[in-house]
Amino acid sequence: VATGLADRLAAAGTDTVVVCGLVTNVCVQATAEHAFELGYHVIVGADATASSTDATQRAWLDHLAAFYGRVLDAAAITNLWRSPA
């Protein structure tokens, strides 16, 4: 929040945000939800995030997919970037 990133993304005409990192149920969740609230298409890297347990990871990836965007593995994200617009 208040980092200036949203302004820079808007100025660049960005409409999609790919979220990766630690911890899925804390930082990744907060970033994905905030991006969604700002109107971005959200993609979460399923194998580029982590939680303390497999059950927690699965639950939060399911939550993010249900409400905030797409959850894809890194290979699928790479294929999207390589696809023509």
PEDAZI-V102055 format. One record per residue. N is the residue number from 0. SS is DSSP state (@ for helix, = for strand, . for the rest). OMEGA is omega as a letter, one per 20 degrees, with the letter a starting at -180 (none if undefined). D_LAST is the distance of its C-alpha to the last C-alpha in Angstrom with 2 decimals. Layout:
# PEDAZI-V102055
N SS OMEGA D_LAST
N SS OMEGA D_LAST
This chain:
# PEDAZI-V102055
0 . r 29.49
1 . r 30.33
2 . a 28.76
3 . a 26.82
4 @ a 23.54
5 @ r 22.29
6 @ r 23.21
7 @ r 21.42
8 @ r 18.16
9 @ a 18.56
10 @ r 19.42
11 . a 16.28
12 . a 14.15
13 . r 13.17
14 . a 12.54
15 = r 12.41
16 = r 15.35
17 = a 16.11
18 = r 19.88
19 = r 22.14
20 = a 25.84
21 = i 29.33
22 . a 30.71
23 @ a 28.47
24 @ r 30.98
25 @ a 31.60
26 @ a 29.20
27 @ r 25.99
28 @ a 26.95
29 @ r 27.89
30 @ a 24.72
31 @ a 22.47
32 @ r 24.68
33 @ r 24.85
34 @ r 21.10
35 @ a 20.89
36 @ r 23.79
37 . r 22.10
38 . r 19.22
39 . r 16.52
40 = a 14.49
41 = r 16.46
42 = r 16.00
43 = r 19.32
44 = a 19.88
45 = a 22.59
46 = r 24.01
47 = r 23.51
48 = r 25.91
49 = r 29.57
50 . a 32.51
51 . r 36.23
52 . r 36.40
53 @ a 34.25
54 @ r 35.22
55 @ r 34.13
56 @ a 30.79
57 @ a 30.13
58 @ a 31.38
59 @ r 29.20
60 @ r 26.00
61 @ r 26.91
62 @ a 27.64
63 @ r 24.36
64 @ a 22.44
65 @ a 24.72
66 @ a 24.48
67 . a 21.79
68 . a 18.53
69 = r 17.29
70 = a 19.38
71 = r 17.92
72 . a 19.49
73 @ r 18.38
74 @ r 17.39
75 @ r 14.97
76 @ r 13.48
77 @ r 13.29
78 @ r 11.60
79 @ r 8.77
80 @ a 8.57
81 @ a 8.88
82 . r 6.30
83 . a 3.80
84 . none 0.00
